[in-house]
């Protein structure tokens, strides 16, 4: 029997998290089983012994997979087998990757594979909140070099109180919901959404999450000590030439610094100017040596270029394109650019441009979600596309990558809380990035806001977004917070901090930090500066379109919603869907129905008003409750000797007795002038309390003729059911009949 090593973490609410190692997957470099309640995740990590020659980056691959068997379910599809990663699994991979990647040594280039698998779930606790802890713990018990540990938690504010790793149900009630990744000393990663909260409230949430993370990091340190994995493997993945490095710095730094401080606003011109310095250096070398040392020259020159850009900002306050640290690039935008879309916009900020469209649909257009723990339908979608031509790259367009899913998810979270509560439409926003030089996800938020307003969606408030950067020197003694960062400032800087919100507060955020020791003072400054920039951008948006258009586009579908009693849902659908299909065929509208807590929610959608009114009339007729004294239009369904049966409401027939057709006497139904299929107007004169049968009348809708006139015409009062018991009139009718005979 194997005795695994187990560490237990006590949470503030009484729950416990256990980390177990030494029992499963022992051939991996590191493996742990993390458990909270009945939720269990196995994390394994394996690193190659050597780096692939020429690799100068960190080849880390993180995979997260939720087994359907974890929750006692079969996968969908024909194969009944887990397939490609779902969007939610990809987003979890990204959360873990972003927290781990900066903490591998800069000179460690071996391929590292982290696999996290959900093997058990109770459907209450959210397993993605444990994925970062599991991955870091697997690294902690391995011999792979790693400057951790880290952990990740979900922090939510529910009814005014913060909670770590809330349940699915609790998260739905949260007005702040963040995933936070950190080491024991510093926050490394943040992503989440909020309901227009202040910067101070966001900082409070981060601090609360960090306190819980410190405890989880300490548990990993103790686990590593027990396992004996504190000593990591030795490696040598870089060949260095210090003389070459020194020579490149001496000959290239001043030139690179001159380009960095030239304030050239053109991205490609700057890139070519920087590249020319490296090419010039290589050209001055012996051709054979240059070919041999080309990789090293490129790596060392990148260090020179990075330092030149950073010193330009820190020492002279000059950014690559000449802006100040708080200045936003020029903005222009346009709405209604695409006449065929239900809503469209162009948003351009500097060299970043998004062309966005809005499409309005019905319930039939909902996205079906069938993940292991999450089943349902999504009525608001946002898809982000980043084609290679947006950055001038000559390569083919492939499928949607993880980055595109992540950026689209951030923009989706930024906008979704601002959709109207009574919105009847399924909405799809597509953001195509046509140019990119920094913060295309924030351009998507701005373009999405404009496209929604152009479509006539009455959003609660417009939303804008901005990406903030950070440049620090060693020890963080000197730093500069940058508003509206360029792509190079993101790549060469120390922080990428995206913030979206309305004029009243933050709706979403995403932050990646690449340096140690980032203080809350710097974060507070970054948030305050982000608010100023966000409001500036919001003002530019409102200059283009101050408010949502009052009406939808002429070619957009119209939807009306009606709530019906729950017991009427079956009547509207009909046997085998016959009734609802008939309504759609006759009206030309699309009718969908959902059972909700307080009844049935019926949506009627059509391009024109006439089709909607026709369908609504038929639905209202089905759910209508017959009332004595009301007048209805009905269809004659059947002719009998004593009268006709008329369908005066869908599924409701009443008897129109021969004596109730006219004030004149009718001998038989052949002489009544009524035949099957005729539309007649009738009055409901009686509902039998015992049988529930309906008695209808046509003559009750016309004035009763005077007696003399009736006698001349040979008419008589003939009510066999004795609705009226006027004896005198009956006697007169009898005498009149005898006289005629």
Secondary structure by P-SEA (a helix, b strand, c coil): cbbbbbbbbbccccbbbbbbcccccccccbbbbbbcccbbbbbbbbbbccccccccccbbbbbbbbbcccccccccccccccccccaaaaaaaaaaaaacccccccccccbbbbbbbbcccccccccccaaaaaaaaaaaaccccccccbbbbbbbbccccccccccaaaaaaccbbbbbbbccccccccccccccccaaaaaaaaaaaaaaaaaaaaaaaaaaaaacccbbbbbbcccccaaaaaaaaaccaaaaaaaaacccccaaaaaaaaaaaaaaaaaaccaaaaaaaaaaaaaaaaaaaaaaaaaaaaacccccccccccccccccccccccccccccbbbbcccbbbbbbbbbbccccbbbbbcccccccccbbbbbbbcccccccccccccccaaaaaaaaaaaaacccccccccccbbbbbbbbccccccaaaaaaaaaaaaaaaacccccbbbbbbbbbbbbcccccbbbbbccccaaaaaaccbbbbbbbcccccccbbbbbccccccaaaaaaaaaaaaaaaaaaaaaaaaacccccccccccbbbbbbbbbccccccccccccaaaaaaaaaaccbbbbbbbccccbbbbbbcccaaaaaaaaaaaaaaaccccccbbbbbbbccccccbbbbcccccbbbbbcccccccccccccccccccccbbbbbbbccccccccbbbbbcccccccccaaaaaaaccccccccccccaaaaaaaaaaaaaaac
